[in-house]
């Protein structure tokens, strides 16, 4: 089957099972351009096997996981638009219900997050900006950390595009670490990557040249303190790439950022120097404070 035929199979399956969610799949190539299709199919098949007819159980479960992830986001966004706040308020609450919940993480949350990086405009454009705009600036790095590794796509990108770098992933969730390890192994970069289940507040025995913290801050009650811990993991003169979701509800989001300037101020307060901002918004025409977006800053720890 061609890549086009494989994509049609996936879109037809989404249309048949989840018609409300299918349009974002059907519009993806128009939004992202011709280079997107081979990239998307390659990364789906790396993790879930060949797309074909009939569809494999692994691919079917991936679609189901994405649908639950997307529906959770939609329900949470409706609550945010109605009340002006996120539903969750306690890190302990979401840690138990989400990050330590094996079924939730492995069947819904992580597959949904992984696929969203090739379907949702804000996720796809941020990832491309990281690959083409951020990684060339840190190409001299020999060690990077990713803190709150999630589904592993940013670690994989760093390892693929910086062939001399080695990486360490930190997360409190064993399920996220295992999933990310599979993502990196599938790309052939596993020999340069280590997984560490730990809280970063106690530091680490070595410092990184470059640190990634992607969509973590909104999951915390005190992200400003966390940014100080991030700074301490990087060498003086080293770089951080830190992103946060803005006006973007999900069942495990706690801290509400409205504007990139709020994130920038937090990073400066933590002792980091922001140099470059990328912001990407979800599709739609709602007012800014009702439109989910992502803001990412490349920062340097002063020498």
VOBA-1610 file (N, C-alpha, C; in pm, whole numbers, padded with zeros to 5 digits, always signed):
BEGIN
Unk+00084-00120+00000Unk+00000+00000+00000Unk+00088+00125+00000Unk+00042+00228-00067Unk+00113+00356-00066Unk+00083+00429+00065Unk+00163+00532+00092Unk+00137+00613+00211Unk+00000+00677+00204Unk-00039+00721+00086Unk-00172+00780+00069Unk-00281+00678+00102Unk-00267+00556+00054Unk-00368+00453+00082Unk-00372+00419+00231Unk-00256+00415+00294Unk-00253+00388+00437Unk-00323+00499+00516Unk-00298+00623+00477Unk-00364+00732+00546Unk-00515+00727+00526Unk-00559+00692+00407Unk-00702+00679+00380Unk-00765+00572+00469Unk-00692+00463+00492Unk-00743+00356+00580Unk-00764+00412+00722Unk-00667+00487+00771Unk-00679+00543+00906Unk-00793+00645+00913Unk-00803+00731+00813Unk-00909+00831+00813Unk-01048+00767+00804Unk-01060+00663+00721Unk-01189+00594+00710Unk-01226+00527+00841Unk-01127+00472+00910Unk-01154+00411+01040Unk-01200+00515+01141Unk-01135+00631+01141Unk-01177+00738+01232Unk-01317+00787+01198Unk-01346+00801+01070Unk-01478+00848+01029Unk-01585+00748+01071Unk-01556+00620+01058Unk-01653+00518+01095Unk-01676+00508+01246Unk-01568+00523+01324Unk-01579+00504+01469Unk-01607+00634+01544Unk-01541+00740+01502Unk-01546+00866+01577Unk-01565+00982+01481Unk-01681+00993+01418Unk-01701+01095+01314Unk-01680+01238+01363Unk-01708+01266+01490Unk-01689+01401+01542Unk-01541+01439+01543Unk-01453+01339+01559Unk-01309+01364+01568Unk-01238+01349+01434Unk-01306+01303+01332Unk-01240+01265+01207Unk-01190+01383+01125Unk-01256+01499+01137Unk-01222+01609+01047Unk-01078+01656+01065Unk-01027+01656+01188Unk-00889+01702+01210Unk-00791+01609+01141Unk-00824+01481+01129Unk-00741+01386+01054Unk-00750+01416+00904Unk-00870+01438+00857Unk-00892+01458+00714Unk-00830+01589+00663Unk-00812+01687+00751Unk-00756+01817+00712Unk-00605+01824+00731Unk-00545+01719+00785Unk-00405+01728+00825Unk-00311+01758+00709Unk-00323+01688+00597Unk-00229+01710+00487Unk-00244+01850+00430Unk-00366+01901+00420Unk-00387+02037+00371Unk-00321+02138+00463Unk-00326+02111+00594Unk-00268+02203+00691Unk-00116+02197+00694Unk-00060+02077+00679Unk+00081+02057+00709Unk+00170+02043+00587Unk+00116+02017+00469Unk+00197+02009+00349Unk+00244+01869+00316Unk+00304+01851+00198Unk+00335+01717+00145Unk+00439+01641+00226Unk+00531+01708+00295Unk+00633+01635+00372Unk+00574+01568+00495Unk+00457+01612+00535Unk+00395+01558+00656Unk+00354+01412+00641Unk+00298+01372+00527Unk+00240+01238+00514Unk+00341+01127+00538Unk+00455+01124+00470Unk+00551+01016+00499Unk+00602+01017+00642Unk+00618+01137+00698Unk+00662+01147+00837Unk+00560+01086+00931Unk+00434+01119+00909Unk+00327+01069+00995Unk+00314+00917+00986Unk+00307+00864+00866Unk+00291+00719+00848Unk+00412+00646+00904Unk+00532+00698+00880Unk+00653+00633+00932Unk+00649+00621+01084Unk+00610+00727+01150Unk+00614+00726+01296Unk+00499+00648+01357Unk+00386+00642+01291Unk+00279+00554+01339Unk+00319+00409+01323Unk+00375+00374+01208Unk+00411+00234+01183Unk+00531+00190+01267Unk+00621+00279+01299Unk+00733+00244+01386Unk+00685+00185+01518Unk+00577+00242+01570Unk+00531+00204+01702Unk+00418+00102+01699Unk+00333+00107+01596Unk+00212+00025+01595Unk+00206-00075+01482Unk+00309-00082+01399Unk+00312-00180+01293Unk+00246-00132+01166Unk+00256-00211+01058Unk+00207-00168+00927Unk+00058-00140+00925Unk+00021-00036+00852Unk-00120-00006+00828Unk-00168-00090+00712Unk-00277-00159+00730Unk-00331-00243+00623Unk-00477-00273+00648Unk-00533-00353+00559Unk-00672-00397+00570Unk-00673-00550+00575Unk-00732-00610+00679Unk-00795-00544+00795Unk-00691-00478+00885Unk-00736-00383+00963Unk-00646-00311+01052Unk-00609-00399+01171Unk-00484-00390+01213Unk-00435-00470+01325Unk-00499-00424+01456Unk-00497-00512+01555Unk-00549-00477+01687Unk-00471-00360+01748Unk-00339-00358+01727Unk-00257-00250+01784Unk-00299-00114+01727Unk-00323-00108+01597Unk-00364+00019+01537Unk-00506+00057+01580Unk-00593-00041+01592Unk-00729-00013+01638Unk-00728+00043+01779Unk-00645-00015+01866Unk-00635+00035+02003Unk-00573+00175+02006Unk-00481+00202+01914Unk-00423+00336+01905Unk-00531+00439+01874Unk-00619+00409+01777Unk-00726+00501+01742Unk-00820+00522+01860Unk-00851+00415+01932Unk-00939+00426+02048Unk-00874+00513+02156Unk-00743+00493+02177Unk-00673+00573+02276Unk-00671+00720+02239Unk-00645+00749+02112Unk-00648+00887+02066Unk-00785+00949+02089Unk-00891+00874+02057Unk-01026+00927+02071Unk-01057+00961+02217Unk-01016+00875+02309Unk-01041+00903+02450Unk-00959+01024+02498Unk-00836+01033+02450Unk-00750+01147+02484Unk-00813+01277+02431Unk-00857+01276+02307Unk-00915+01396+02246Unk-01047+01432+02312Unk-01130+01333+02342Unk-01259+01362+02406Unk-01240+01418+02546Unk-01140+01367+02619Unk-01111+01421+02751Unk-01072+01568+02741Unk-00989+01598+02642Unk-00948+01737+02621Unk-01068+01825+02588Unk-01158+01777+02505Unk-01275+01855+02466Unk-01367+01880+02586Unk-01391+01776+02666Unk-01476+01793+02784Unk-01415+01893+02882Unk-01284+01880+02903Unk-01216+01971+02996Unk-01216+02114+02943Unk-01206+02131+02811Unk-01207+02264+02752Unk-01343+02330+02769Unk-01449+02253+02757Unk-01584+02307+02778Unk-01597+02357+02922Unk-01546+02280+03018Unk-01551+02321+03158Unk-01473+02452+03177Unk-01354+02460+03116Unk-01273+02581+03127Unk-01345+02702+03067Unk-01405+02685+02951Unk-01473+02797+02886Unk-01594+02844+02969Unk-01656+02751+03039Unk-01774+02786+03119Unk-01736+02852+03252Unk-01626+02808+03312Unk-01592+02853+03448Unk-01471+02946+03454Unk-01387+02946+03350Unk-01266+03027+03351Unk-01152+02967+03431Unk-01163+02839+03467Unk-01056+02773+03541Unk-01048+02627+03500Unk-00935+02563+03533Unk-00920+02420+03511Unk-00989+02343+03624Unk-01034+02224+03593Unk-01107+02144+03691Unk-01014+02092+03801Unk-00897+02043+03765Unk-00804+01987+03863Unk-00731+02098+03938Unk-00703+02073+04065Unk-00631+02172+04145Unk-00519+02110+04228Unk-00513+01978+04235Unk-00416+01911+04322Unk-00327+01818+04242Unk-00197+01836+04256Unk-00102+01748+04190Unk-00115+01605+04240Unk-00137+01589+04371Unk-00151+01454+04426Unk-00271+01383+04365Unk-00378+01456+04342Unk-00498+01399+04282Unk-00471+01345+04142Unk-00408+01425+04058Unk-00388+01382+03920Unk-00275+01280+03909Unk-00179+01285+04001Unk-00073+01186+03998Unk-00129+01046+04016Unk-00219+01031+04112Unk-00277+00899+04138Unk-00373+00856+04027Unk-00453+00949+03979Unk-00555+00911+03880Unk-00500+00899+03740Unk-00387+00962+03713Unk-00333+00965+03576Unk-00195+00899+03568Unk-00093+00962+03625Unk+00045+00922+03596Unk+00082+00785+03650Unk+00018+00743+03758Unk+00047+00611+03815Unk-00056+00507+03774Unk-00153+00547+03691Unk-00260+00457+03648Unk-00218+00390+03517Unk-00179+00263+03524Unk-00121+00196+03408Unk-00218+00191+03291Unk-00343+00152+03315Unk-00438+00142+03204Unk-00460+00278+03138Unk-00479+00380+03219Unk-00501+00514+03164Unk-00383+00560+03081Unk-00263+00541+03133Unk-00144+00590+03064Unk-00114+00511+02937Unk-00119+00380+02944Unk-00073+00298+02832Unk-00178+00279+02723Unk-00305+00288+02759Unk-00411+00263+02660Unk-00472+00391+02606Unk-00463+00502+02681Unk-00530+00623+02638Unk-00434+00743+02631Unk-00379+00780+02744Unk-00307+00907+02754Unk-00185+00913+02662Unk-00096+00816+02672Unk+00028+00821+02595Unk+00005+00797+02445Unk-00075+00696+02404Unk-00104+00684+02260Unk-00171+00808+02204Unk-00266+00865+02281Unk-00334+00985+02233Unk-00239+01102+02217Unk-00151+01121+02316Unk-00053+01229+02308Unk+00042+01208+02190Unk+00086+01085+02173Unk+00180+01055+02063Unk+00119+01090+01928Unk+00000+01042+01902Unk-00064+01066+01772Unk-00098+01213+01754Unk-00132+01281+01862Unk-00169+01423+01850Unk-00055+01507+01794Unk+00070+01461+01808Unk+00183+01537+01754Unk+00187+01535+01601Unk+00107+01451+01539Unk+00100+01447+01393Unk-00038+01486+01341Unk-00129+01523+01433Unk-00267+01554+01394Unk-00307+01695+01436Unk-00274+01735+01556Unk-00315+01866+01607Unk-00219+01973+01558Unk-00269+02082+01501Unk-00179+02186+01447Unk-00080+02241+01548Unk-00125+02269+01669Unk-00034+02327+01768Unk+00078+02230+01804Unk+00049+02101+01812Unk+00152+02003+01845Unk+00248+01980+01729Unk+00194+01966+01609Unk+00281+01938+01495Unk+00374+02055+01466Unk+00321+02177+01467Unk+00403+02294+01434Unk+00509+02320+01542Unk+00474+02295+01667Unk+00575+02311+01773Unk+00688+02210+01754Unk+00654+02087+01722Unk+00757+01984+01702Unk+00847+02020+01585Unk+00788+02067+01475Unk+00870+02107+01360Unk+00958+02227+01395Unk+00905+02320+01473Unk+00986+02434+01515Unk+01103+02391+01602Unk+01081+02294+01688Unk+01188+02241+01772Unk+01297+02177+01685Unk+01257+02097+01587Unk+01353+02027+01503Unk+01433+02124+01416Unk+01365+02218+01354Unk+01431+02305+01256Unk+01480+02438+01315Unk+01423+02481+01427Unk+01461+02609+01484Unk+01546+02601+01609Unk+01523+02499+01692Unk+01592+02490+01821Unk+01714+02399+01812Unk+01697+02278+01760Unk+01808+02183+01760Unk+01932+02234+01687Unk+01921+02305+01575Unk+02044+02358+01514Unk+02122+02453+01605Unk+02055+02519+01696Unk+02122+02614+01786Unk+02198+02543+01898Unk+02162+02417+01925Unk+02226+02345+02036Unk+02302+02223+01984Unk+02343+02227+01858Unk+02404+02110+01796Unk+02538+02072+01857Unk+02600+02162+01933Unk+02727+02128+01999Unk+02706+02050+02128Unk+02582+02032+02170Unk+02553+01962+02296Unk+02598+01817+02289Unk+02646+01769+02403Unk+02685+01628+02415Unk+02594+01552+02511Unk+02522+01623+02596Unk+02429+01561+02691Unk+02305+01647+02702Unk+02189+01585+02683Unk+02063+01656+02707Unk+01979+01578+02807Unk+01895+01650+02879Unk+01794+01592+02966Unk+01657+01627+02908Unk+01562+01534+02922Unk+01422+01572+02904Unk+01351+01543+03035Unk+01290+01646+03091Unk+01224+01636+03220Unk+01073+01634+03197Unk+01009+01526+03244Unk+00869+01504+03212Unk+00857+01458+03068Unk+00910+01339+03041Unk+00934+01297+02902Unk+00806+01269+02825Unk+00696+01239+02894Unk+00570+01216+02825Unk+00578+01100+02729Unk+00548+01125+02601Unk+00546+01018+02501Unk+00677+01007+02424Unk+00777+01088+02455Unk+00911+01067+02402Unk+00942+01125+02266Unk+00851+01197+02202Unk+00878+01242+02065Unk+00988+01348+02060Unk+01001+01430+02164Unk+01106+01532+02163Unk+01243+01470+02189Unk+01249+01373+02278Unk+01376+01302+02298Unk+01417+01232+02169Unk+01324+01166+02105Unk+01356+01098+01979Unk+01408+01197+01876Unk+01344+01312+01863Unk+01389+01412+01766Unk+01530+01459+01797Unk+01561+01483+01926Unk+01695+01528+01963Unk+01800+01422+01928Unk+01770+01297+01956Unk+01865+01189+01928Unk+01883+01168+01778Unk+01778+01182+01701Unk+01787+01163+01556Unk+01862+01275+01487Unk+01844+01397+01534Unk+01900+01513+01464Unk+02033+01560+01523Unk+02070+01509+01639Unk+02201+01538+01699Unk+02272+01405+01719Unk+02339+01352+01617Unk+02389+01214+01622Unk+02499+01190+01724Unk+02558+01295+01779Unk+02665+01277+01878Unk+02616+01299+02021Unk+02488+01326+02039Unk+02436+01356+02171Unk+02390+01228+02240Unk+02395+01229+02374Unk+02329+01125+02452Unk+02225+01192+02541Unk+02121+01118+02580Unk+02012+01179+02654Unk+01973+01100+02775Unk+01915+01170+02872Unk+01858+01109+02992Unk+01717+01164+03007Unk+01621+01073+03025Unk+01481+01112+03044Unk+01444+01095+03190Unk+01379+01198+03246Unk+01329+01194+03383Unk+01177+01202+03381Unk+01113+01117+03461Unk+00969+01125+03476Unk+00931+01055+03606Unk+00820+01098+03667Unk+00771+01027+03786Unk+00690+00905+03749Unk+00651+00893+03622Unk+00565+00783+03578Unk+00648+00675+03509Unk+00646+00555+03566Unk+00714+00442+03502Unk+00651+00412+03367Unk+00523+00437+03354Unk+00453+00408+03228Unk+00497+00503+03117Unk+00516+00630+03150Unk+00567+00726+03051Unk+00709+00691+03010Unk+00791+00653+03105Unk+00929+00616+03073Unk+00934+00494+02982Unk+00853+00395+03013Unk+00852+00274+02930Unk+00806+00306+02788Unk+00701+00385+02774Unk+00651+00422+02642Unk+00757+00501+02565Unk+00819+00598+02631Unk+00922+00679+02564Unk+01041+00594+02523Unk+01076+00498+02608Unk+01185+00407+02571Unk+01153+00329+02445Unk+01027+00287+02431Unk+00986+00215+02310Unk+00993+00306+02187Unk+00952+00431+02204Unk+00958+00527+02093Unk+01102+00547+02047Unk+01192+00563+02140Unk+01333+00587+02106Unk+01396+00461+02048Unk+01368+00345+02107Unk+01421+00219+02055Unk+01375+00196+01911Unk+01251+00228+01882Unk+01198+00207+01747Unk+01268+00293+01643Unk+01332+00402+01687Unk+01405+00489+01594Unk+01551+00449+01582Unk+01594+00350+01662Unk+01732+00303+01655Unk+01830+00383+01738Unk+01780+00465+01833Unk+01868+00552+01912Unk+01878+00510+02058Unk+01829+00392+02091Unk+01822+00352+02230Unk+01955+00339+02300Unk+02064+00316+02226Unk+02195+00300+02289Unk+02251+00431+02342Unk+02189+00544+02308Unk+02235+00674+02357Unk+02135+00739+02453Unk+02052+00657+02516Unk+01939+00710+02593Unk+01921+00631+02721Unk+01898+00702+02832Unk+01877+00638+02960Unk+01748+00692+03023Unk+01678+00607+03095Unk+01552+00642+03159Unk+01570+00645+03309Unk+01520+00751+03373Unk+01535+00767+03517Unk+01400+00805+03578Unk+01346+00717+03664Unk+01223+00750+03735Unk+01261+00822+03863Unk+01244+00953+03865Unk+01287+01032+03980Unk+01227+01171+03977Unk+01224+01233+04093Unk+01185+01373+04108Unk+01312+01457+04093Unk+01306+01563+04016Unk+01428+01641+03988Unk+01464+01739+04098Unk+01380+01755+04199Unk+01408+01857+04300Unk+01539+01830+04375Unk+01583+01706+04377Unk+01708+01671+04445Unk+01829+01682+04354Unk+01810+01728+04230Unk+01922+01744+04138Unk+01967+01613+04077Unk+02084+01617+04014Unk+02139+01500+03945Unk+02291+01507+03954Unk+02358+01394+03933Unk+02502+01390+03957Unk+02585+01456+03846Unk+02522+01492+03735Unk+02591+01566+03630Unk+02495+01668+03571Unk+02549+01771+03505Unk+02468+01876+03446Unk+02464+01860+03295Unk+02355+01905+03236Unk+02334+01891+03092Unk+02379+02015+03017Unk+02412+01996+02890Unk+02435+02108+02799Unk+02303+02170+02755Unk+02199+02087+02751Unk+02071+02127+02693Unk+01962+02050+02765Unk+01852+02117+02797Unk+01741+02054+02868Unk+01611+02083+02795Unk+01528+01980+02785Unk+01394+01992+02727Unk+01292+01970+02839Unk+01195+02059+02848Unk+01082+02040+02939Unk+00959+02084+02864Unk+00887+01990+02812Unk+00784+02018+02713Unk+00646+01984+02770Unk+00564+02089+02785Unk+00426+02076+02836Unk+00421+02003+02971Unk+00499+02054+03065Unk+00499+02001+03202Unk+00445+02104+03301Unk+00479+02230+03284Unk+00453+02331+03387Unk+00305+02342+03421Unk+00217+02325+03324Unk+00073+02338+03351Unk+00019+02223+03437Unk+00100+02120+03457Unk+00060+02006+03538Unk+00095+02024+03686Unk+00152+02139+03723Unk+00209+02157+03856Unk+00136+02266+03933Unk+00138+02256+04065Unk+00081+02359+04149Unk+00175+02479+04161Unk+00307+02455+04157Unk+00405+02563+04172Unk+00511+02551+04062Unk+00476+02587+03938Unk+00572+02571+03828Unk+00692+02665+03839Unk+00678+02776+03910Unk+00792+02867+03926Unk+00907+02801+04001Unk+00875+02731+04109Unk+00977+02657+04183Unk+01040+02549+04095Unk+00958+02483+04017Unk+01006+02378+03927Unk+01105+02434+03825Unk+01081+02556+03776Unk+01173+02618+03680Unk+01311+02642+03743Unk+01315+02673+03873Unk+01444+02687+03942Unk+01516+02553+03942Unk+01445+02445+03969Unk+01506+02311+03967Unk+01558+02279+03827Unk+01483+02318+03723Unk+01528+02295+03586Unk+01660+02368+03561Unk+01667+02494+03603Unk+01790+02572+03583Unk+01910+02501+03644Unk+01892+02443+03761Unk+02004+02381+03831Unk+02052+02252+03764Unk+01973+02197+03673Unk+02014+02076+03602Unk+02103+02106+03481Unk+02119+02234+03447Unk+02191+02275+03327Unk+02321+02345+03365Unk+02424+02322+03288Unk+02552+02390+03310Unk+02536+02541+03293Unk+02614+02622+03365Unk+02618+02764+03332Unk+02654+02784+03184Unk+02576+02863+03116Unk+02593+02880+02972Unk+02514+02780+02890Unk+02452+02682+02958Unk+02374+02581+02888Unk+02236+02631+02851Unk+02165+02551+02773Unk+02038+02592+02713Unk+01922+02509+02767Unk+01805+02572+02774Unk+01681+02501+02806Unk+01577+02535+02700Unk+01493+02437+02670Unk+01376+02460+02584Unk+01255+02420+02668Unk+01178+02521+02712Unk+01069+02500+02807Unk+00940+02550+02744Unk+00840+02463+02741Unk+00711+02499+02682Unk+00601+02482+02786Unk+00489+02548+02760Unk+00371+02533+02846Unk+00246+02548+02760Unk+00141+02479+02803Unk+00010+02493+02739Unk-00059+02617+02795Unk-00121+02694+02707Unk-00193+02815+02744Unk-00341+02796+02713Unk-00427+02828+02809Unk-00572+02821+02787Unk-00613+02685+02730Unk-00544+02581+02773Unk-00562+02447+02715Unk-00596+02350+02827Unk-00722+02319+02838Unk-00767+02232+02947Unk-00746+02085+02913Unk-00708+02010+03014Unk-00707+01865+03010Unk-00730+01821+03154Unk-00767+01698+03174Unk-00807+01656+03308Unk-00693+01661+03408Unk-00568+01665+03361Unk-00454+01672+03453Unk-00383+01807+03449Unk-00444+01908+03391Unk-00386+02042+03392Unk-00432+02117+03516Unk-00338+02185+03582Unk-00364+02252+03709Unk-00339+02402+03700Unk-00220+02441+03652Unk-00179+02582+03651Unk-00218+02645+03518Unk-00290+02754+03524Unk-00344+02818+03404Unk-00256+02936+03361Unk-00193+02921+03245Unk-00124+03031+03177Unk-00219+03088+03072Unk-00228+03221+03066Unk-00310+03286+02963Unk-00226+03337+02846Unk-00106+03391+02875Unk-00025+03460+02775Unk+00119+03409+02781Unk+00192+03410+02669Unk+00334+03374+02673Unk+00414+03461+02770Unk+00373+03587+02786Unk+00448+03676+02875Unk+00448+03626+03018Unk+00343+03554+03059Unk+00339+03498+03194Unk+00445+03389+03210Unk+00460+03307+03109Unk+00565+03205+03111Unk+00703+03271+03107Unk+00720+03371+03023Unk+00850+03439+03015Unk+00890+03499+03150Unk+00795+03563+03217Unk+00825+03622+03347Unk+00866+03516+03448Unk+00802+03401+03444Unk+00835+03292+03536Unk+00976+03241+03509Unk+01013+03228+03384Unk+01147+03181+03349Unk+01253+03280+03392Unk+01228+03408+03372Unk+01323+03510+03416Unk+01338+03509+03568Unk+01228+03495+03638Unk+01232+03491+03784Unk+01313+03372+03834Unk+01312+03262+03756Unk+01388+03143+03792Unk+01537+03154+03759Unk+01577+03263+03695Unk+01718+03282+03664Unk+01759+03236+03527Unk+01664+03225+03435Unk+01692+03188+03297Unk+01673+03309+03206Unk+01746+03313+03096Unk+01739+03423+03001Unk+01670+03376+02873Unk+01543+03415+02852Unk+01475+03374+02728Unk+01530+03448+02606Unk+01546+03373+02495Unk+01597+03430+02371Unk+01501+03416+02254Unk+01420+03314+02254Unk+01339+03285+02135Unk+01205+03228+02179Unk+01097+03279+02123Unk+00962+03232+02151Unk+00898+03174+02027Unk+00834+03060+02041Unk+00743+03008+01939Unk+00609+02982+02006Unk+00502+03032+01948Unk+00368+03002+01996Unk+00287+02947+01880Unk+00212+02842+01907Unk+00126+02779+01807Unk-00012+02757+01868Unk-00115+02787+01790Unk-00253+02780+01838Unk-00329+02665+01774Unk-00425+02613+01847Unk-00517+02515+01791Unk-00601+02580+01682Unk-00653+02496+01593Unk-00739+02547+01487Unk-00868+02602+01548Unk-00925+02703+01483Unk-01052+02758+01529Unk-01049+02909+01529Unk-01163+02970+01562Unk-01178+03115+01554Unk-01226+03175+01686Unk-01211+03102+01796Unk-01253+03154+01926Unk-01156+03262+01973Unk-01199+03346+02069Unk-01107+03446+02126Unk-00983+03381+02185Unk-00877+03461+02194Unk-00747+03408+02237Unk-00756+03332+02368Unk-00825+03384+02466Unk-00828+03321+02598Unk-00917+03198+02602Unk-00980+03165+02492Unk-01056+03041+02483Unk-00994+02945+02382Unk-00881+02982+02324Unk-00815+02900+02222Unk-00691+02835+02281Unk-00686+02701+02286Unk-00565+02635+02336Unk-00445+02669+02248Unk-00331+02694+02314Unk-00208+02718+02240Unk-00091+02665+02319Unk+00025+02664+02254Unk+00150+02625+02317Unk+00251+02737+02300Unk+00324+02767+02406Unk+00433+02865+02399Unk+00560+02796+02443Unk+00667+02814+02365Unk+00795+02753+02398Unk+00907+02855+02390Unk+00993+02858+02493Unk+01105+02950+02497Unk+01237+02875+02498Unk+01328+02915+02411Unk+01467+02875+02422Unk+01534+02974+02517Unk+01592+02921+02624Unk+01655+03005+02727Unk+01798+02960+02751Unk+01875+03049+02809Unk+02012+03016+02850Unk+02028+03040+02999Unk+02099+02951+03066Unk+02139+02976+03203Unk+02262+03066+03200Unk+02256+03184+03260Unk+02372+03275+03255Unk+02496+03210+03314Unk+02609+03247+03259Unk+02736+03194+03309Unk+02773+03258+03443
//
